[in-house]
Amino acid sequence: MFRYILNRLIQLVPTLFGIYTLAFVLMRVLPGDPATFLIGFRDDEAALQNLKEQMRLDAPIGEQYAVFLGNALRGDLGRSYLTGQPVTEMIGEAFPNTLALGSAAMGIAILIGVPLGLVSALRRNSVWDNFARVVALLGVSIPVFVLGIQLQLFFGLTLRALPISGLGFDEHLILPAFALSLGTLALLARMTRSTMLDEINQEYVRTARAKGVRARGVVFRHEFRNALLPLITVAGGNLANLLSGALLVERIFSWPGMGRLLVDSIASRDYTVLQGCVIVFAILYAGVNLLIDLSYPLIDPRVRLR
């Protein structure tokens, strides 16, 4: 186990290096830079050049890359070109908010999607099955920004039951978390139904039933346990997607998280903030995938990590 974790961490180094390099190059290929964003549309070439010199944006690209990379290796992600605030502080303020939103959305998706898929598989072609399939179809069909706006209109403006914007870990979290969770909820419901139907037709299930094992025991001790591996893979991958892809929901509900920080840094060409966000998301994806792999032997002892 220790050797496997060590190998995965070693493999993470070139991955982070490649992602960091790609982000660095792509941002500088795009037109504009932080100095131009701050100066605006004023035709003042002298002021623009002076600001670029202060920001060291006039240095050769290779030199800029070496400086950014060297600082990142020391844990220093630099300072924002726009606010002057350390990037680590900005990420430290935004990441817990995104983590809370993504975790709440994943919790809703699991608590609703998995039981819905179970009922759909165990009551195949029934009213419950049709209902679950309709919910799953709507979940993968409705864009998250459309759902978020409709939730704001209905629960916030029509019923005046829930707040439609702002940060808070109470009722403020309900609408954005549900809007973010629906796609994952639908995916988990469909995946649970599909994997359970595959397991129901296996020979070990028929053998267990023939030996007189209670139906509940067959479902939860055998069928559902064997169906957990693909579910955990999907859920873990979607948790990383929720944390990194919450930018639309954070924009709609004015939630100050990583997605909003990333979009603002792209719009303002704030290179240091963007590169810091990219590194955090890359580490997040790698960490979630590592935890998923480590969970496999706990669920199925036949799985061996190498």
C-alpha positions as CSV (number, residue, x, y, z in Angstrom):
1,M,0.0,0.0,0.0
2,F,2.8,2.4,0.9
3,R,4.7,1.7,-2.3
4,Y,1.5,2.2,-4.3
5,I,0.9,5.6,-2.7
6,L,4.5,6.6,-3.2
7,N,4.4,5.7,-6.9
8,R,1.2,7.7,-7.4
9,L,2.7,10.7,-5.7
10,I,5.8,10.4,-7.9
11,Q,3.6,10.2,-11.0
12,L,1.8,13.4,-9.8
13,V,5.0,15.5,-10.2
14,P,5.2,15.4,-14.1
15,T,1.4,15.8,-14.3
16,L,1.4,19.0,-12.2
17,F,4.4,20.2,-14.2
18,G,2.6,19.7,-17.5
19,I,-0.6,21.3,-16.3
20,Y,1.2,24.3,-14.9
21,T,3.2,24.7,-18.1
22,L,0.0,24.4,-20.3
23,A,-1.8,27.0,-18.2
24,F,1.2,29.4,-18.4
25,V,1.4,29.1,-22.1
26,L,-2.3,29.4,-22.9
27,M,-2.8,32.5,-20.8
28,R,0.0,34.3,-22.6
29,V,-1.3,33.2,-26.0
30,L,-4.6,35.0,-25.3
31,P,-4.7,38.7,-26.1
32,G,-4.3,41.1,-23.3
33,D,-2.5,41.1,-20.0
34,P,-3.1,42.4,-16.4
35,A,-1.5,45.8,-17.2
36,T,-3.7,46.4,-20.2
37,F,-6.7,45.4,-18.0
38,L,-5.8,47.9,-15.4
39,I,-5.0,50.7,-17.8
40,G,-8.2,50.1,-19.8
41,F,-8.8,51.7,-23.1
42,R,-6.8,54.8,-22.5
43,D,-4.3,55.6,-25.2
44,D,-1.4,56.0,-22.9
45,E,1.4,53.8,-24.1
46,A,3.9,55.3,-21.6
47,A,1.7,54.5,-18.6
48,L,1.1,51.0,-20.0
49,Q,4.8,50.3,-20.5
50,N,5.6,51.6,-17.1
51,L,3.0,49.3,-15.5
52,K,4.3,46.3,-17.4
53,E,7.8,47.1,-16.1
54,Q,6.5,47.2,-12.5
55,M,4.8,43.9,-13.0
56,R,7.8,42.5,-14.8
57,L,5.6,41.5,-17.7
58,D,8.2,42.9,-20.1
59,A,10.6,40.2,-19.2
60,P,11.2,37.3,-21.6
61,I,8.6,34.5,-21.4
62,G,11.3,32.0,-20.4
63,E,12.4,34.2,-17.5
64,Q,8.8,34.7,-16.3
65,Y,8.2,31.0,-16.5
66,A,11.4,30.2,-14.5
67,V,10.4,32.7,-11.8
68,F,6.8,31.5,-11.5
69,L,7.9,27.9,-11.4
70,G,10.7,28.4,-8.9
71,N,8.3,30.3,-6.5
72,A,5.7,27.6,-6.9
73,L,8.2,24.9,-6.0
74,R,8.8,26.8,-2.7
75,G,5.1,27.0,-2.0
76,D,4.8,30.7,-3.0
77,L,2.2,31.2,-5.7
78,G,2.9,34.9,-5.9
79,R,0.6,37.8,-5.5
80,S,-2.4,38.9,-7.5
81,Y,-1.5,41.5,-10.2
82,L,-4.8,43.3,-9.5
83,T,-5.1,43.4,-5.7
84,G,-1.6,42.6,-4.5
85,Q,-3.0,39.9,-2.1
86,P,-1.1,36.7,-1.8
87,V,-2.6,34.0,-4.1
88,T,-2.4,31.4,-1.3
89,E,-4.6,33.7,0.9
90,M,-7.1,34.2,-1.9
91,I,-7.3,30.5,-2.5
92,G,-7.5,29.8,1.3
93,E,-10.5,32.1,1.5
94,A,-12.3,30.7,-1.5
95,F,-11.6,27.0,-1.3
96,P,-13.5,26.2,1.9
97,N,-16.6,27.8,0.4
98,T,-16.4,25.6,-2.7
99,L,-15.6,22.6,-0.6
100,A,-18.8,23.1,1.4
101,L,-20.9,23.7,-1.7
102,G,-19.5,20.7,-3.5
103,S,-19.8,18.4,-0.5
104,A,-23.4,19.4,0.1
105,A,-24.2,18.8,-3.5
106,M,-22.6,15.4,-3.5
107,G,-24.4,14.5,-0.3
108,I,-27.7,15.4,-1.9
109,A,-26.9,13.4,-5.0
110,I,-25.9,10.3,-3.0
111,L,-28.8,10.4,-0.6
112,I,-31.4,10.8,-3.4
113,G,-29.7,9.3,-6.5
114,V,-28.6,6.0,-5.1
115,P,-31.9,5.0,-3.3
116,L,-33.7,6.1,-6.4
117,G,-31.6,3.9,-8.6
118,L,-32.0,1.0,-6.2
119,V,-35.8,1.3,-6.2
120,S,-35.8,1.6,-10.0
121,A,-33.7,-1.6,-10.4
122,L,-35.7,-3.7,-7.8
123,R,-39.1,-2.5,-9.1
124,R,-38.2,-2.7,-12.8
125,N,-40.8,-1.4,-15.2
126,S,-43.0,-0.2,-12.4
127,V,-44.3,3.3,-11.7
128,W,-41.3,3.9,-9.4
129,D,-38.9,2.8,-12.2
130,N,-40.6,5.1,-14.7
131,F,-40.5,8.0,-12.2
132,A,-36.8,7.4,-11.5
133,R,-36.0,7.3,-15.2
134,V,-37.8,10.6,-15.8
135,V,-36.0,12.2,-13.0
136,A,-32.6,11.0,-14.3
137,L,-33.5,12.2,-17.8
138,L,-34.4,15.7,-16.5
139,G,-31.3,15.8,-14.4
140,V,-29.0,15.2,-17.4
141,S,-31.0,17.5,-19.7
142,I,-31.5,20.7,-17.7
143,P,-28.5,23.0,-17.8
144,V,-27.3,24.0,-14.4
145,F,-27.7,27.7,-15.0
146,V,-31.3,27.3,-16.1
147,L,-32.1,25.2,-13.0
148,G,-30.4,27.7,-10.8
149,I,-32.3,30.7,-12.1
150,Q,-35.6,28.8,-11.9
151,L,-34.9,27.9,-8.3
152,Q,-34.2,31.5,-7.5
153,L,-37.4,32.7,-9.2
154,F,-39.6,30.1,-7.5
155,F,-38.2,29.6,-4.0
156,G,-36.7,33.1,-3.6
157,L,-38.9,35.5,-5.4
158,T,-42.3,33.7,-5.6
159,L,-42.4,31.8,-2.3
160,R,-39.8,34.0,-0.5
161,A,-38.7,30.9,1.4
162,L,-35.0,30.8,0.7
163,P,-32.3,33.4,0.0
164,I,-31.2,33.5,-3.6
165,S,-27.6,34.8,-3.2
166,G,-24.8,35.4,-0.7
167,L,-22.6,33.2,1.4
168,G,-23.9,31.2,4.3
169,F,-23.8,27.6,5.6
170,D,-27.4,27.5,6.6
171,E,-30.4,28.2,4.3
172,H,-28.1,30.0,1.8
173,L,-26.6,26.7,0.9
174,I,-29.8,24.8,0.0
175,L,-30.5,26.3,-3.5
176,P,-27.0,26.3,-4.9
177,A,-26.3,22.9,-3.6
178,F,-29.4,21.4,-5.1
179,A,-28.8,23.1,-8.4
180,L,-25.3,21.8,-8.5
181,S,-26.3,18.3,-7.4
182,L,-29.0,17.5,-10.0
183,G,-26.7,16.3,-12.8
184,T,-24.7,14.0,-10.5
185,L,-27.9,12.8,-8.8
186,A,-29.2,11.7,-12.2
187,L,-26.0,10.1,-13.2
188,L,-25.8,8.1,-9.9
189,A,-29.4,7.0,-10.2
190,R,-28.8,5.7,-13.8
191,M,-25.5,4.1,-12.8
192,T,-27.1,2.4,-9.7
193,R,-30.0,1.0,-11.7
194,S,-27.7,-0.3,-14.5
195,T,-25.1,-1.9,-12.2
196,M,-27.8,-3.5,-9.9
197,L,-29.6,-4.9,-12.9
198,D,-26.3,-6.5,-14.0
199,E,-25.7,-8.0,-10.6
200,I,-29.3,-9.3,-10.3
201,N,-28.7,-11.6,-13.2
202,Q,-25.4,-13.1,-11.9
203,E,-25.2,-16.7,-10.8
204,Y,-24.2,-16.0,-7.3
205,V,-27.5,-14.1,-6.7
206,R,-29.5,-17.0,-7.9
207,T,-27.5,-19.4,-5.8
208,A,-28.0,-17.2,-2.7
209,R,-31.7,-17.1,-3.3
210,A,-31.9,-20.8,-3.8
211,K,-30.1,-21.4,-0.5
212,G,-32.8,-19.4,1.3
213,V,-31.0,-16.1,1.9
214,R,-33.4,-13.3,2.8
215,A,-34.1,-10.9,-0.1
216,R,-32.8,-7.9,1.9
217,G,-29.6,-9.8,2.6
218,V,-29.1,-10.7,-1.0
219,V,-29.6,-7.1,-2.1
220,F,-27.4,-5.3,0.4
221,R,-24.8,-7.9,1.3
222,H,-24.2,-9.2,-2.2
223,E,-25.7,-7.2,-5.1
224,F,-25.3,-3.7,-3.8
225,R,-21.8,-4.3,-2.4
226,N,-20.6,-5.6,-5.8
227,A,-22.2,-2.7,-7.5
228,L,-20.3,-0.2,-5.3
229,L,-17.1,-0.2,-7.3
230,P,-18.4,1.6,-10.4
231,L,-20.6,3.8,-8.2
232,I,-17.6,5.0,-6.1
233,T,-15.7,5.6,-9.3
234,V,-18.5,7.8,-10.7
235,A,-19.2,9.5,-7.4
236,G,-15.5,10.3,-6.8
237,G,-14.9,11.6,-10.3
238,N,-18.0,13.8,-10.0
239,L,-17.0,15.2,-6.6
240,A,-13.8,16.6,-8.3
241,N,-16.0,17.9,-11.1
242,L,-18.4,19.5,-8.7
243,L,-15.6,21.3,-6.9
244,S,-13.9,22.5,-10.0
245,G,-17.0,23.0,-12.1
246,A,-19.1,25.0,-9.7
247,L,-18.3,28.3,-11.4
248,L,-21.8,28.7,-13.0
249,V,-23.6,28.0,-9.8
250,E,-21.2,30.3,-7.8
251,R,-21.8,33.1,-10.4
252,I,-25.6,32.7,-10.3
253,F,-25.9,32.6,-6.5
254,S,-23.0,35.1,-5.8
255,W,-21.1,32.3,-3.9
256,P,-17.5,33.4,-3.3
257,G,-15.7,30.2,-4.2
258,M,-12.9,28.8,-6.4
259,G,-15.0,28.8,-9.6
260,R,-15.8,32.5,-9.2
261,L,-12.2,33.3,-8.4
262,L,-11.1,31.3,-11.5
263,V,-13.5,33.1,-13.9
264,D,-12.5,36.6,-12.5
265,S,-8.8,35.8,-12.9
266,I,-9.4,34.7,-16.6
267,A,-11.4,37.8,-17.3
268,S,-8.7,40.1,-15.8
269,R,-5.7,38.1,-17.1
270,D,-4.5,37.8,-13.5
271,Y,-1.9,35.2,-14.3
272,T,-0.7,34.3,-10.8
273,V,-4.3,33.7,-9.5
274,L,-5.2,31.6,-12.5
275,Q,-2.1,29.4,-12.2
276,G,-2.7,29.0,-8.5
277,C,-6.3,27.8,-9.1
278,V,-5.1,25.4,-11.8
279,I,-2.5,23.8,-9.5
280,V,-5.1,23.4,-6.7
281,F,-7.6,21.8,-9.1
282,A,-4.9,19.4,-10.4
283,I,-4.0,18.3,-6.9
284,L,-7.7,18.0,-6.1
285,Y,-8.3,15.6,-9.0
286,A,-5.2,13.6,-8.3
287,G,-6.1,13.3,-4.6
288,V,-9.7,12.2,-5.2
289,N,-8.6,9.6,-7.8
290,L,-6.0,8.3,-5.3
291,L,-8.6,8.0,-2.6
292,I,-11.0,6.2,-5.0
293,D,-8.2,3.6,-5.9
294,L,-7.4,3.1,-2.2
295,S,-11.1,2.4,-1.4
296,Y,-11.4,-0.5,-3.9
297,P,-9.6,-3.2,-1.7
298,L,-11.8,-2.2,1.2
299,I,-14.9,-2.9,-0.8
300,D,-13.7,-5.9,-2.8
301,P,-10.8,-7.9,-1.2
302,R,-10.1,-9.5,-4.6
303,V,-8.8,-6.1,-5.8
304,R,-5.0,-5.7,-5.4
305,L,-3.2,-2.4,-5.8
306,R,0.1,-2.5,-7.7
